[in-house]
Amino acid sequence: MSQRRRYSFREYLNPKTLTMTVLGFSSGLPFVLVGNTFGYWLRDEGIALSAIGFLSWVGLAYSLKFLWAPILDRVGVPLLSKLGRRRGWIALAQLVVAGGLMGMAWAGVGHGLIMLGVFALIAAFASSTQDIAIDAWRIESARDPDELGLLTSGYTFGYRTALLASEAVILPLAQRVGWNEAYVIYAAMMAIGLAAIFLAAEPIKADQVMQQKGAETPLWTPRGFFDAVAGPFIVFFKTHGTHAILILLAISLFQLPNFVSGPMYNPMYVDLGLSKDVVGAVRGSIGLVGVFLGVAAGGFLSLRLGLMRAVLLGCASQMAGTALYAVLPFAHDPISFALVMGLDNFAIALAGVTLVAYMSSLTSLGYTATQYALLSSTYAWAGKILKGFSGTAVEGLASHFGLMPAYALFFLGCGAIGIPALLLFWLLKRLQQPA
């Protein structure tokens, strides 16, 4: 067995990894602005929980991105062709994300929820397109599996930092300048990722493969169209054989605790009477420490334990972190709040790194964007659909038990729905062990 290379801290500061970290930030920034933070804004304006839950369905764009991922694998962006296939799509998507967020700021709740939801959907669609291209750039730019782990850690660090910025920093900002103005500021922050694209290098090896495919089977021919649309899925199922369906099912259930519970965190904070300043301060301090430690632990455990064992540990930690929120309706003093958020952020970051590393290892060069989009869509679709009913679930429980007990029961249930994924990954580990 070959000896794994040990990366030093200095290598986390090399230009490629730093670029990946900035692109991870650009990828994570719009995610909660059309998700959980969007729900906070709506609840702050007095919108019903059921409406907040249904509006969270704009996030289904992240679950359907495999449908247009083949275009990103085979077609360049005409006006941005000098940047290359991957960087051109990233730049275009970033501009549209910024436009969608600006539209949300302009519409607000004053122009009706439909108009606001349309702009949120535009931002979510462009954000998911950006994710397709950034994930492909990350995987194709790596020289070997160890560097892929290094880039994945950088990406996750940037992504989680963006989540904290768009969940924590935005709250005291909105408290002072208003939600609409805060969204304008965050739309402008997409320029950070755009700057990174002009400094990044296009993955040459992957470009050569795609150019060869384009020459042998042009997209406009029947064979080329079939290869672009069906080829990535055929190769995936041939590579992983009888385990392919089990892999997709396990991935689809992995993030259920996080996704289903997501729309109700911020409304619960509002109903508990926690101020934006308190929530933002905890997220930006203890929450940030939890994220950093979770990212480091996820990368370390993936190398030390192997991907499957690390994924199992990540799945279990995420379940526990989600269930911990059942404490807050009855003990929401600052210490309890900080402890729960810190532990949950650690668990989610750990789970995220292990899952991304595992999914990245399943892709094939030449179909990277589509195959990874399939996998990342798979892990999102079930949770994105079910989370639309999260507000209805809390309101239904509240009618029988009261609002605070309803929140507690809801988060306990969200933690428990991770059990099937845990069992499926355990089964995969057993099946993939050499006889």
C-alpha positions in Angstrom: 0.0 0.0 0.0 1.5 3.4 -1.1 2.3 5.9 1.6 0.0 8.9 1.5 1.6 12.3 1.2 1.3 14.5 4.3 0.4 18.1 3.5 1.8 20.9 5.6 -0.1 24.0 6.6 1.9 26.0 4.1 0.4 24.1 1.2 -3.1 25.3 2.3 -1.8 28.7 1.4 -0.6 27.9 -2.2 -2.3 29.9 -5.0 -4.5 27.0 -6.2 -5.9 26.2 -2.8 -6.5 29.9 -2.0 -8.3 30.3 -5.3 -10.4 27.2 -4.4 -11.2 28.8 -1.0 -12.4 32.0 -2.6 -14.5 30.1 -5.1 -16.0 28.1 -2.2 -16.9 31.4 -0.6 -18.6 32.5 -3.9 -20.4 29.2 -4.0 -21.7 29.3 -0.4 -22.7 33.0 -0.3 -26.0 32.8 -2.2 -27.1 29.4 -0.7 -28.7 30.6 2.5 -29.6 34.0 1.0 -32.3 32.1 -0.9 -32.7 29.6 1.9 -32.5 29.9 5.7 -31.6 33.6 5.8 -34.4 34.2 3.4 -36.7 32.5 5.9 -35.4 34.7 8.7 -36.2 37.8 6.6 -39.7 36.5 5.9 -40.5 35.6 9.5 -39.1 39.0 10.6 -41.7 40.6 8.3 -44.5 38.4 9.9 -44.9 35.9 7.1 -46.6 32.6 8.1 -44.4 29.5 8.7 -46.3 27.5 6.1 -45.5 30.2 3.4 -41.8 30.2 4.5 -41.7 26.4 4.1 -43.2 26.5 0.6 -40.9 29.4 -0.5 -37.9 27.2 0.5 -38.8 25.2 -2.6 -36.8 27.7 -4.7 -33.9 25.6 -3.5 -35.1 22.7 -5.7 -32.9 24.3 -8.4 -29.9 22.7 -6.5 -31.6 19.3 -6.8 -32.2 19.5 -10.5 -28.9 20.9 -11.7 -27.9 17.5 -13.3 -30.5 18.3 -16.0 -28.4 21.1 -17.5 -25.0 20.0 -16.3 -24.3 18.2 -19.7 -24.4 21.7 -21.3 -21.6 22.9 -19.1 -19.5 19.8 -19.9 -19.8 20.2 -23.7 -20.5 23.9 -24.4 -18.5 27.0 -23.7 -19.9 30.5 -23.0 -19.6 32.4 -26.3 -18.9 35.9 -24.9 -16.5 34.5 -22.2 -14.8 31.8 -24.3 -11.3 33.2 -23.6 -11.7 32.3 -20.0 -12.2 28.6 -20.9 -15.2 26.3 -20.4 -15.2 26.1 -16.6 -14.2 29.6 -15.8 -16.5 31.1 -18.4 -19.6 29.4 -16.9 -18.5 30.3 -13.4 -18.2 34.0 -14.3 -21.6 34.1 -16.1 -23.3 32.4 -13.2 -21.8 34.8 -10.7 -23.1 37.8 -12.6 -26.6 36.3 -12.7 -26.5 35.4 -9.0 -25.7 39.1 -8.2 -28.6 40.2 -10.4 -31.0 37.8 -8.7 -30.0 39.1 -5.2 -30.4 42.7 -6.4 -33.8 41.8 -7.6 -34.8 40.3 -4.3 -33.6 43.5 -2.6 -35.6 45.6 -5.0 -38.8 43.5 -4.7 -38.8 42.8 -0.9 -42.1 41.7 0.6 -43.7 45.0 -0.5 -44.1 43.8 -4.1 -45.7 40.5 -3.0 -44.2 37.1 -2.3 -44.5 35.9 -5.9 -42.2 38.6 -7.2 -39.8 38.0 -4.4 -39.9 34.3 -5.0 -39.2 34.7 -8.7 -36.0 36.6 -8.1 -35.0 34.1 -5.4 -35.5 31.3 -8.0 -33.3 33.2 -10.5 -30.6 33.5 -7.9 -30.9 29.8 -6.9 -30.8 28.7 -10.5 -27.6 30.7 -11.2 -26.1 29.6 -7.9 -26.6 26.0 -8.7 -25.1 26.5 -12.1 -22.1 28.1 -10.5 -21.8 25.1 -8.2 -21.7 22.7 -11.2 -18.8 24.6 -12.8 -16.9 25.1 -9.5 -17.1 21.5 -8.5 -15.8 20.4 -11.9 -13.0 22.9 -11.7 -12.0 21.6 -8.2 -12.0 17.9 -9.3 -10.3 18.5 -12.7 -7.6 20.8 -11.3 -6.4 18.2 -8.7 -3.2 16.3 -9.6 -4.0 13.3 -7.4 -6.5 12.2 -4.7 -4.5 13.8 -1.9 -4.5 17.2 -3.6 -8.2 16.7 -4.3 -8.6 16.4 -0.5 -6.6 19.6 0.0 -8.8 21.5 -2.5 -11.9 20.0 -1.0 -10.9 21.3 2.4 -10.1 24.7 1.0 -13.5 24.7 -0.8 -15.4 23.7 2.3 -13.6 26.3 4.4 -14.6 29.0 2.0 -18.1 27.7 1.6 -18.7 27.5 5.4 -17.2 30.9 5.9 -19.7 32.3 3.4 -22.6 30.5 5.1 -21.6 32.2 8.4 -21.3 35.5 6.6 -24.7 35.2 5.1 -26.3 33.8 8.3 -24.4 35.7 11.0 -22.9 38.9 9.8 -26.0 39.8 7.8 -28.2 39.8 10.9 -26.7 42.8 12.7 -26.3 44.4 9.3 -30.1 44.0 8.6 -30.8 45.2 12.1 -29.2 48.5 11.3 -29.7 49.1 7.5 -32.7 46.9 6.7 -33.0 43.6 4.9 -33.3 45.1 1.4 -30.1 47.1 1.8 -28.3 44.1 3.3 -29.1 42.0 0.2 -27.7 44.7 -2.0 -24.4 44.6 -0.1 -24.3 40.8 -0.4 -25.0 40.9 -4.1 -22.0 43.2 -4.5 -19.9 40.6 -2.6 -20.2 38.2 -5.5 -17.4 40.3 -7.1 -15.0 38.5 -4.8 -15.5 35.2 -6.6 -15.5 37.0 -10.0 -12.0 38.3 -9.2 -10.8 34.8 -8.3 -11.9 33.5 -11.7 -9.6 35.9 -13.5 -6.7 34.6 -11.4 -7.5 30.9 -11.7 -6.1 28.6 -14.3 -8.4 26.5 -16.5 -7.8 22.7 -15.9 -5.8 21.9 -19.1 -6.1 18.1 -18.9 -9.8 18.1 -18.6 -10.1 20.7 -21.5 -8.0 18.4 -23.7 -10.4 15.4 -23.0 -13.5 17.6 -23.7 -11.9 19.0 -26.9 -11.2 15.5 -28.1 -14.8 14.5 -27.3 -16.0 17.5 -29.2 -13.9 16.6 -32.3 -14.8 12.9 -32.3 -18.5 13.3 -31.4 -19.7 16.9 -32.0 -22.6 17.9 -29.7 -24.9 18.6 -32.7 -24.6 15.0 -34.0 -27.0 12.3 -32.6 -24.0 10.4 -31.2 -22.5 13.5 -29.6 -25.8 14.6 -28.1 -26.4 11.1 -26.7 -22.9 11.0 -25.2 -23.3 14.4 -23.6 -26.7 13.6 -22.0 -26.6 9.9 -21.3 -22.8 9.1 -21.4 -22.1 10.4 -17.8 -24.8 8.2 -16.3 -23.9 5.1 -18.4 -20.2 5.4 -17.4 -21.2 6.0 -13.7 -23.4 2.8 -13.6 -20.8 0.8 -15.5 -18.0 1.9 -13.1 -19.9 1.2 -9.9 -22.0 -1.8 -11.1 -24.7 -3.2 -8.8 -23.7 -0.8 -6.0 -24.6 2.3 -8.0 -28.3 2.5 -7.0 -27.3 1.9 -3.3 -24.7 4.7 -3.5 -27.3 7.1 -4.9 -29.9 6.2 -2.3 -27.5 6.5 0.6 -26.3 9.9 -0.7 -29.9 11.1 -1.2 -30.7 10.4 2.5 -27.5 11.7 4.0 -28.4 15.4 4.3 -32.0 14.9 5.3 -31.5 16.1 9.0 -29.8 19.3 7.8 -32.1 20.1 4.9 -35.5 19.4 6.5 -34.6 21.3 9.7 -33.0 24.2 7.9 -36.1 26.5 7.2 -37.2 26.4 10.9 -33.9 27.5 12.7 -34.3 31.2 12.1 -38.1 31.4 12.6 -37.5 29.6 16.0 -34.9 32.2 16.9 -37.5 34.9 16.2 -40.2 33.2 18.2 -37.8 32.7 21.1 -37.1 36.4 21.2 -33.4 36.1 20.3 -32.2 39.3 18.7 -30.4 39.5 15.4 -27.3 40.8 17.3 -27.2 37.8 19.6 -27.7 35.3 16.8 -25.2 37.0 14.6 -22.6 37.2 17.4 -22.9 33.6 18.3 -22.7 32.5 14.7 -19.7 34.7 14.1 -17.8 33.5 17.2 -18.6 30.0 18.6 -20.3 29.0 15.3 -17.2 30.0 13.3 -14.9 28.0 15.6 -17.2 25.0 15.3 -17.0 25.2 11.5 -13.2 25.5 11.4 -12.7 22.6 13.7 -15.3 20.5 11.8 -13.6 21.2 8.4 -10.2 20.2 9.9 -11.6 17.1 11.5 -13.4 16.0 8.3 -10.3 16.3 6.2 -8.2 14.5 8.9 -10.6 11.7 9.4 -11.1 11.1 5.7 -7.3 10.5 5.4 -6.9 8.6 8.6 -10.0 6.4 8.7 -10.7 6.2 4.9 -13.7 7.7 3.1 -16.4 5.2 4.1 -15.7 5.3 7.9 -15.4 9.1 7.8 -18.8 9.3 6.1 -20.4 7.1 8.7 -19.0 9.3 11.5 -20.1 12.4 9.7 -23.6 11.1 9.2 -23.9 10.2 12.9 -22.5 13.6 14.0 -25.0 15.5 11.8 -27.9 13.6 13.3 -26.8 14.4 16.8 -26.1 18.1 16.0 -29.6 18.5 14.5 -31.3 16.8 17.5 -29.5 19.1 19.9 -31.7 22.0 18.9 -34.6 20.4 20.7 -33.0 21.8 23.9 -33.4 25.5 22.9 -37.1 25.9 23.3 -36.7 25.2 27.0 -33.1 26.5 27.6 -32.3 29.4 25.2 -30.0 31.3 27.5 -26.9 32.6 25.6 -24.6 29.8 27.0 -26.9 27.0 25.9 -27.5 28.7 22.5 -23.8 29.1 21.9 -23.0 25.5 22.9 -25.8 24.0 20.7 -24.8 26.1 17.7 -21.1 25.4 18.1 -21.6 21.6 18.3 -24.0 21.6 15.4 -21.7 23.7 13.2 -18.9 21.3 14.0 -21.0 18.3 13.1 -22.4 19.8 9.8 -18.9 20.9 8.7 -17.4 17.5 9.5 -20.3 15.7 7.6 -20.0 18.1 4.6 -16.3 17.5 4.1 -16.5 13.7 4.3 -19.5 13.6 1.9 -17.9 15.9 -0.7 -14.7 14.0 -0.6 -16.6 10.7 -1.0 -18.7 12.0 -3.9 -15.6 13.5 -5.7 -14.0 10.1 -5.6 -16.8 8.6 -7.6 -16.5 10.8 -10.8 -14.8 10.1 -14.1 -12.7 12.6 -16.2 -14.6 13.8 -19.2 -18.0 13.7 -17.4 -16.9 15.5 -14.2 -19.5 18.3 -14.2 -22.5 16.1 -15.0 -21.5 13.2 -12.7 -20.8 15.4 -9.7 -24.0 17.4 -10.4 -25.9 14.0 -10.4 -24.4 13.1 -7.1 -24.8 16.5 -5.5 -28.4 16.8 -6.8 -29.1 13.3 -5.5 -28.0 14.3 -1.9 -30.2 17.4 -2.1 -33.5 16.4 -3.9 -35.2 14.5 -1.1 -34.4 17.1 1.6 -35.3 20.0 -0.6 -38.7 18.6 -1.3 -39.4 17.6 2.3 -38.3 20.8 3.8 -41.1 22.6 2.0 -43.4 21.0 4.5 -41.3 21.9 7.6 -43.4 24.9 8.5 -46.6 22.9 8.1 -45.2 20.2 10.4 -44.3 22.7 13.1 -47.7 24.3 12.9 -49.4 20.9 13.0 -47.5 19.9 16.1 -48.1 23.3 17.7 -51.8 22.8 17.5 -51.5 19.8 19.8 -48.5 20.6 22.0 -47.9 24.3 21.8 -45.3 26.2 19.7 -42.2 25.6 21.9 -42.7 21.8 22.4 -43.5 21.6 18.7 -40.1 23.0 17.8 -38.5 20.5 20.1 -40.3 17.5 18.7 -39.6 18.7 15.1 -35.8 18.9 15.7 -35.7 15.5 17.4 -37.6 14.0 14.4 -35.2 15.7 12.0 -32.2 14.1 13.8 -33.8 10.7 13.6 -34.5 10.8 9.9 -30.7 10.4 9.3 -30.9 6.7 10.5 -31.6 5.2 7.1 -28.6 6.9 5.5 -26.4 5.7 8.4 -27.6 2.1 7.8 -27.1 2.3 4.0 -23.5 3.6 4.2 -22.8 0.9 6.8 -24.1 -1.7 4.3 -22.1 -0.2 1.5 -19.0 -0.4 3.6 -19.6 -4.1 4.3 -20.3 -4.8 0.6 -17.2 -3.0 -0.6 -14.9 -4.8 1.8 -12.6 -7.4 0.1 -13.8 -10.9 0.6 
